[in-house]
Amino acid sequence: MAGSMVEFTDANFQQETSEGLVLVDFWAPWCGPCRMVGPVIEQIAGEYADTLKVGKLNVDDHQQSAMSFRVMSIPTVILFKDGQPVETMVGAMPKSAYEAKLAKHVPRAVN
């Protein structure tokens, strides 16, 4: 996982998402669309490193966290603000779609 990415687990999820803006990619290694979204999420992690924590949660290994946010389809990307989900994006999307959702919460000029 890239240096600016967090690996979320059931054990650290609440602590890691409790403060600030946190973007979580709920995924699984066998999921084709998840593998397409992965590089986009990594780009966002690098570009928003100063204002946003970004990481991934493997739903096969950490089902409790996925179930608590009713993740039924993957990829699902959820933006948390101070521990509360504020945006949910289901399915593979282009980078611009994620940035449009982030723009509502992150003061940043989109390149």
C-alpha positions as CSV (number, residue, x, y, z in Angstrom):
1,M,0.0,0.0,0.0
2,A,1.3,3.5,-0.8
3,G,3.0,5.5,1.9
4,S,0.1,8.0,2.2
5,M,-2.5,5.3,2.4
6,V,-3.9,3.9,5.7
7,E,-4.8,0.2,6.0
8,F,-8.1,0.2,7.9
9,T,-9.1,-2.8,10.0
10,D,-12.0,-3.6,12.3
11,A,-9.5,-2.9,15.2
12,N,-8.4,0.5,14.1
13,F,-11.4,1.8,12.1
14,Q,-13.2,3.8,14.7
15,Q,-10.0,5.5,15.9
16,E,-8.7,6.2,12.4
17,T,-12.0,7.8,11.2
18,S,-13.0,9.7,14.4
19,E,-11.3,13.0,13.5
20,G,-11.2,15.1,10.4
21,L,-11.9,14.0,6.9
22,V,-11.3,10.4,6.1
23,L,-11.9,8.7,2.7
24,V,-12.3,4.9,3.0
25,D,-12.3,2.5,0.0
26,F,-14.2,-0.7,0.9
27,W,-12.8,-3.3,-1.5
28,A,-11.7,-6.9,-1.9
29,P,-8.8,-8.4,-3.9
30,W,-11.0,-10.5,-6.1
31,C,-13.1,-7.5,-7.2
32,G,-12.3,-6.3,-10.7
33,P,-13.9,-2.9,-10.4
34,C,-12.1,-2.5,-7.0
35,R,-8.7,-3.0,-8.8
36,M,-9.7,-0.3,-11.3
37,V,-10.6,2.2,-8.5
38,G,-7.5,1.4,-6.4
39,P,-5.0,3.6,-8.4
40,V,-7.5,6.5,-8.5
41,I,-7.8,6.3,-4.7
42,E,-4.0,6.3,-4.4
43,Q,-3.8,9.4,-6.6
44,I,-6.3,11.1,-4.4
45,A,-4.3,10.1,-1.3
46,G,-1.3,11.8,-2.7
47,E,-3.0,14.9,-4.0
48,Y,-5.1,15.5,-0.8
49,A,-2.5,14.4,1.7
50,D,-2.5,17.8,3.5
51,T,-6.3,17.8,4.1
52,L,-7.6,14.2,3.9
53,K,-6.7,10.8,5.4
54,V,-7.2,8.1,2.7
55,G,-7.1,4.3,3.0
56,K,-8.6,1.0,2.2
57,L,-10.6,-1.6,4.1
58,N,-10.6,-5.2,2.8
59,V,-14.2,-6.3,3.3
60,D,-13.3,-10.0,3.3
61,D,-10.9,-9.6,6.2
62,H,-12.8,-6.9,8.1
63,Q,-16.5,-7.6,7.7
64,Q,-17.6,-5.9,11.0
65,S,-16.7,-2.4,9.8
66,A,-18.2,-3.1,6.3
67,M,-21.5,-4.3,7.8
68,S,-21.8,-1.4,10.3
69,F,-22.0,1.0,7.3
70,R,-24.2,-1.3,5.2
71,V,-21.6,-1.9,2.5
72,M,-23.5,-4.3,0.2
73,S,-21.6,-3.7,-3.1
74,I,-17.9,-3.1,-3.7
75,P,-16.2,-0.9,-4.5
76,T,-17.9,1.5,-2.0
77,V,-16.0,4.6,-1.1
78,I,-17.3,6.6,2.0
79,L,-16.1,10.0,3.1
80,F,-16.2,10.4,6.9
81,K,-16.1,13.7,8.7
82,D,-15.3,13.4,12.4
83,G,-16.5,9.8,12.4
84,Q,-19.7,10.3,10.6
85,P,-20.3,9.3,6.9
86,V,-21.0,12.4,4.8
87,E,-20.7,11.0,1.2
88,T,-21.1,7.5,-0.1
89,M,-20.1,6.4,-3.6
90,V,-20.9,2.9,-4.9
91,G,-19.3,1.4,-7.9
92,A,-16.3,2.3,-10.0
93,M,-16.2,6.0,-10.9
94,P,-13.8,8.3,-12.7
95,K,-11.5,10.4,-10.6
96,S,-13.5,13.5,-11.4
97,A,-16.6,12.0,-9.7
98,Y,-14.7,11.4,-6.5
99,E,-13.2,14.9,-6.6
100,A,-16.7,16.4,-7.1
101,K,-17.9,14.8,-3.9
102,L,-14.7,15.8,-2.1
103,A,-15.1,19.4,-3.3
104,K,-18.2,19.8,-1.1
105,H,-16.0,19.1,2.0
106,V,-12.4,19.9,1.1
107,P,-11.4,23.4,0.3
108,R,-9.0,22.7,-2.6
109,A,-8.7,23.8,-6.2
110,V,-9.2,20.7,-8.5
111,N,-6.4,20.5,-11.1
